[in-house]
Amino acid sequence: MERRPGGRSARVRDAVRQATLAELGEHGYSGLTVESVAIRSGVHKTTVYRRWGSVEGLIADALELAREEPWPMPDTGSLQDDLREIVRLVRSGFADPVAGPISTAFVAAAVQSGDAARSLHDFFTARHEQAAVVVRRAVERGELPPGTDGAEVIRMAVAPIYYRLFVTHEPVTERDAERAADAAAAAARAGVIRVA
């Protein structure tokens, strides 16, 4: 028998995912439990354990679904402006009172769990590949040399934001975000971010 898309299984998965995100936002990774997700989602605890197995399984599934969500990509006609928009999007995501604590909890989970780290890696790989379209457009416009590594340009642009947030615990200003984007754009134009 074929399972109907959007049926009970999809509703259960969505309820558990939403409960996982809400619990992460309120209690962080250290406060996330299968029991709290089961209660919040209205899904029986044994079902959650059977399908997700653990907190790491809940994190992995939430990140997998988040990876599939589209990320709005700017198209300003300028690599530098596109990168500035992407970096601002990352910065504002962490500053958002709802999304910020959830994103922070995902990073904290990755520090404490190998499974969560692999899931977060896969999430970022997909995001960087999706954002690399702004680099491909810049190559097509002649703004960058052929062979520029799009995903690596994106990594270079956003890395200073993560460094400030999670290593030095400094605030990230608008100027910090612009400087990170501008540095990545300059490196890309200089031809130092090439596909290996």
Stockholm file with secondary structure:
# STOCKHOLM 1.0

chainA/1-196         MERRPGGRSARVRDAVRQATLAELGEHGYSGLTVESVAIRSGVHKTTVYRRWGSVEGLIADALELAREEPWPMPDTGSLQDDLREIVRLVRSGFADPVAGPISTAFVAAAVQSGDAARSLHDFFTARHEQAAVVVRRAVERGELPPGTDGAEVIRMAVAPIYYRLFVTHEPVTERDAERAADAAAAAARAGVIRVA
#=GR chainA/1-196 SS CCCCTTSHHHHHHHHHHHHHHHHHHHHTGGGCCHHHHHHHHTCCHHHHHHHHCSHHHHHHHHHHHHHHSCCCCCCCSCHHHHHHHHHHHHHHHHHSTTHHHHHHHHHHHHHHCHHHHHHHHHHHHHHHHHHTHHHHHHHHTTSSCTTBCHHHHHHHHHHHHHHHHHTSCCCCCHHHHHHHHHHHHHHHHTTCSBCC
#=GC SS_cons         CCCCTTSHHHHHHHHHHHHHHHHHHHHTGGGCCHHHHHHHHTCCHHHHHHHHCSHHHHHHHHHHHHHHSCCCCCCCSCHHHHHHHHHHHHHHHHHSTTHHHHHHHHHHHHHHCHHHHHHHHHHHHHHHHHHTHHHHHHHHTTSSCTTBCHHHHHHHHHHHHHHHHHTSCCCCCHHHHHHHHHHHHHHHHTTCSBCC
//
